[in-house]
Amino acid sequence: MSAALTPEQPAANAALTPEQPAANAALIPKQPATSAALTPEQPATSAALTPEQPATSAAAGSGRPAPSWRQPRTDRDSAEWWAAVARHELLLQRCAGCGDLRWPPRAMCARCGGFDWTWRPSAGNGTVASWIRSHRPFAPGVPLPNVTVLVRLADQPDLLLPGGWTGTGEPRTGSAVRLCFDDIEPGLTLLSWEAAP
């Protein structure tokens, strides 16, 4: 049952006047729009970066250099995986509790919640689940157009690994592919895919 409103009880959804600010409005100072054109005084934050536009990061002002976009951020769970990729090997975590394979590397099994696991080699065979061709740079030095492929591994149907496309022609969804490795620069190797023979 709704009660009649009196002047002392304004409707929650009544039109607001400048004298009546919304109760749930964020009370923050006005900020410039993030999509506004960048000026030399405003370094790029999420726009495509060029050598003239320095990247800002959490390290800004701390005396530490901003991390390179090319270098992966490793942690205790992924360091061995990246080391294997540098050796041109693909490793997957296998849960010691339920036997489930997982990628990306992480401490806990999503299926059983177990924390014990081992590394298992993979042949790197699969099928194209999806792919995209980008005509816009996501980082300096990346050749355009750039094709990224999402591959469903044969090892386990729910494992999807992204990578570049080094095959000839366009990838086709559902087509068989095999893993190859792309040595981008010294110290950086990434996954790439090509059509299986």
ChimeraX attribute file (.defattr): number of C-alpha atoms within 10 A of each C-alpha:
attribute: neighborCount
match mode: 1-to-1
recipient: residues
	/A:1	3
	/A:2	4
	/A:3	5
	/A:4	7
	/A:5	9
	/A:6	8
	/A:7	6
	/A:8	6
	/A:9	8
	/A:10	12
	/A:11	12
	/A:12	9
	/A:13	7
	/A:14	9
	/A:15	9
	/A:16	12
	/A:17	8
	/A:18	6
	/A:19	6
	/A:20	10
	/A:21	10
	/A:22	15
	/A:23	8
	/A:24	6
	/A:25	7
	/A:26	7
	/A:27	9
	/A:28	6
	/A:29	6
	/A:30	6
	/A:31	6
	/A:32	7
	/A:33	7
	/A:34	10
	/A:35	8
	/A:36	7
	/A:37	9
	/A:38	13
	/A:39	9
	/A:40	8
	/A:41	6
	/A:42	10
	/A:43	15
	/A:44	18
	/A:45	14
	/A:46	11
	/A:47	15
	/A:48	13
	/A:49	16
	/A:50	13
	/A:51	8
	/A:52	9
	/A:53	16
	/A:54	13
	/A:55	19
	/A:56	15
	/A:57	13
	/A:58	10
	/A:59	11
	/A:60	11
	/A:61	10
	/A:62	9
	/A:63	7
	/A:64	10
	/A:65	12
	/A:66	15
	/A:67	14
	/A:68	9
	/A:69	11
	/A:70	14
	/A:71	10
	/A:72	14
	/A:73	11
	/A:74	12
	/A:75	11
	/A:76	10
	/A:77	14
	/A:78	18
	/A:79	13
	/A:80	15
	/A:81	21
	/A:82	22
	/A:83	17
	/A:84	15
	/A:85	18
	/A:86	19
	/A:87	11
	/A:88	17
	/A:89	18
	/A:90	21
	/A:91	22
	/A:92	20
	/A:93	24
	/A:94	20
	/A:95	23
	/A:96	14
	/A:97	14
	/A:98	14
	/A:99	14
	/A:100	16
	/A:101	24
	/A:102	21
	/A:103	15
	/A:104	13
	/A:105	21
	/A:106	15
	/A:107	15
	/A:108	15
	/A:109	22
	/A:110	13
	/A:111	13
	/A:112	12
	/A:113	12
	/A:114	14
	/A:115	13
	/A:116	14
	/A:117	21
	/A:118	12
	/A:119	15
	/A:120	11
	/A:121	13
	/A:122	14
	/A:123	13
	/A:124	20
	/A:125	19
	/A:126	26
	/A:127	24
	/A:128	24
	/A:129	19
	/A:130	16
	/A:131	19
	/A:132	13
	/A:133	14
	/A:134	13
	/A:135	11
	/A:136	12
	/A:137	15
	/A:138	16
	/A:139	13
	/A:140	12
	/A:141	9
	/A:142	10
	/A:143	13
	/A:144	12
	/A:145	10
	/A:146	15
	/A:147	17
	/A:148	18
	/A:149	25
	/A:150	21
	/A:151	28
	/A:152	23
	/A:153	23
	/A:154	17
	/A:155	15
	/A:156	12
	/A:157	12
	/A:158	12
	/A:159	17
	/A:160	20
	/A:161	19
	/A:162	18
	/A:163	20
	/A:164	20
	/A:165	26
	/A:166	20
	/A:167	15
	/A:168	8
	/A:169	9
	/A:170	13
	/A:171	25
	/A:172	15
	/A:173	14
	/A:174	13
	/A:175	13
	/A:176	21
	/A:177	25
	/A:178	19
	/A:179	25
	/A:180	21
	/A:181	20
	/A:182	19
	/A:183	15
	/A:184	10
	/A:185	9
	/A:186	7
	/A:187	10
	/A:188	15
	/A:189	21
	/A:190	19
	/A:191	21
	/A:192	21
	/A:193	29
	/A:194	22
	/A:195	21
	/A:196	13
	/A:197	6
